[in-house]
């Protein structure tokens, strides 16, 4: 992230792409569309996209937002299932990383990785069960992503510098999203 709050990376996380919307879940398991009314992207006036059409159905744009967020949730659930399958085979292990800072070495906590040696040692039946569960693409993607540790270190260094540069109380500038984002009229349907 740039010191002025702009996103630097080429990939924009779904949480930012879906902003100001997110999916919640009701007690009975149904999805609920949530909106951050304080985002500055929702208005009470006629400017922007409407939430509802004149017949009180969801607007085309809001249906597209719902479709996007539903796909994100489906992908999250598939990833969780893949991770559960890998965990059941004891293939997920802690990933200790130590990085050098101005204050000395610092451990990065809370990271996990696929144990490649254990994955390669699986018998054919266990390996095939992982293939059928859809967990293998996740395992291989994680193993390949380990080469990006250097990028993570650079991002952490940049974040540390950004934190030092930002003054306490300064808000994150997400105005760069506005060109690609959508403004919504939060008024009542007619």
TAKARA-V79352 format. One record per pair of residues at least 4 apart in sequence whose C-alpha atoms are under 7 Angstrom apart, sorted by the first residue. I is the first residue (numbers start at 1). J is the second residue. D is the distance in Angstrom with one decimal. If there is no record, write none. Layout:
i->{I	I}
j->{J	J}
d->{D	D}
This chain:
i->{1	1	1	1	1	2	2	2	3	3	3	4	5	5	5	6	6	6	12	12	13	14	15	18	18	20	20	20	20	21	21	21	21	22	22	22	22	23	23	23	23	23	24	24	24	24	25	25	25	25	26	26	26	37	41	41	42	42	42	42	43	43	43	44	44	44	45	45	46	47	48	48	48	49	49	49	49	50	50	50	51	51	51	51	51	51	52	52	52	52	52	53	53	53	54	54	56	56	58	58	59	60	61	62	63	64	65	66	67	68	69	70	71	72	73	74	75	76	77	78	79	80	81	82	82	82	82	82	83	83	84	85	85	85	86	86	86	86	87	87	91	91	91	91	92	92	92	92	93	93	93	93	94	94	94	95	95	95	96	96	97	97	98	98	98	98	99	99	99	100	100	100	101	101	113	114	114	114	115	116	117	118	122	122	123	124	125	126	127	128	129	130	130	130	131	131	135	136	137	138	139	140	141	142	148	149	150	151	152	153	154	155	156	157	158	159	160	161	162	166	177	178}
j->{5	6	7	8	159	6	7	8	162	165	166	173	172	173	174	173	174	176	16	17	17	18	19	22	69	35	36	39	41	33	34	35	36	33	34	35	69	31	32	33	34	69	31	32	33	34	29	30	31	32	30	31	32	42	183	184	183	184	185	186	184	185	186	185	186	187	185	187	185	185	183	184	185	182	183	184	185	59	184	185	58	59	62	184	185	186	56	57	58	59	189	57	58	59	189	190	189	190	62	63	63	64	65	66	67	68	69	70	71	72	73	74	75	76	77	78	79	80	81	82	83	84	85	86	133	134	135	138	87	135	88	89	130	135	90	91	92	135	91	92	114	115	118	119	112	113	114	115	112	113	114	115	111	112	113	111	112	113	108	109	107	108	105	106	107	108	105	106	107	104	105	106	105	106	142	139	142	143	119	120	121	122	126	127	127	128	129	130	131	132	133	134	135	136	135	136	139	140	141	142	143	144	145	146	152	153	154	155	156	157	158	159	160	161	162	163	164	165	166	170	181	182}
d->{6.0	5.7	4.7	4.9	6.9	5.2	6.4	6.1	5.0	6.8	6.8	6.5	5.2	4.8	6.6	6.6	6.6	6.5	6.6	6.6	6.4	5.9	6.2	6.6	6.9	5.5	5.1	6.3	7.0	6.9	5.6	4.5	6.4	6.1	5.2	6.4	6.8	6.2	5.6	4.9	5.8	6.5	5.7	4.8	6.2	6.3	5.6	5.5	4.6	5.5	5.3	6.3	6.6	5.9	4.9	6.5	5.7	4.8	5.9	6.0	6.0	4.9	5.6	5.5	5.2	5.2	6.0	6.8	6.2	6.5	4.7	4.9	5.6	7.0	5.8	4.4	5.7	6.5	5.5	4.8	6.0	5.5	6.1	6.6	6.4	6.5	5.4	5.4	4.5	4.7	5.7	5.4	6.1	5.2	6.8	5.7	5.9	7.0	6.1	6.1	6.2	6.3	6.4	6.2	6.1	6.1	6.2	5.9	6.2	6.3	6.2	6.2	6.1	6.1	6.2	6.2	6.1	6.1	6.2	6.2	6.1	6.1	6.3	6.3	6.8	6.2	4.2	6.7	6.0	6.9	6.0	6.7	6.7	6.5	6.5	5.3	6.3	6.6	5.6	5.4	5.5	5.2	6.3	6.4	6.5	5.6	4.8	6.1	5.5	5.6	6.3	6.3	6.1	4.4	6.3	5.2	4.6	5.7	6.8	6.9	5.8	5.4	6.3	5.5	4.4	6.0	5.6	5.4	6.4	5.7	4.4	6.2	5.9	6.8	6.9	6.2	6.8	6.6	6.2	6.1	6.2	6.4	5.9	5.8	6.2	5.9	6.2	6.4	6.3	6.2	6.1	6.3	5.4	6.0	6.1	5.5	6.3	6.1	5.9	6.1	6.3	6.1	6.0	6.4	6.5	6.2	6.2	6.1	6.1	6.1	6.1	6.0	6.1	6.3	6.0	6.0	6.3	6.2	6.0	6.6	5.5	6.9}
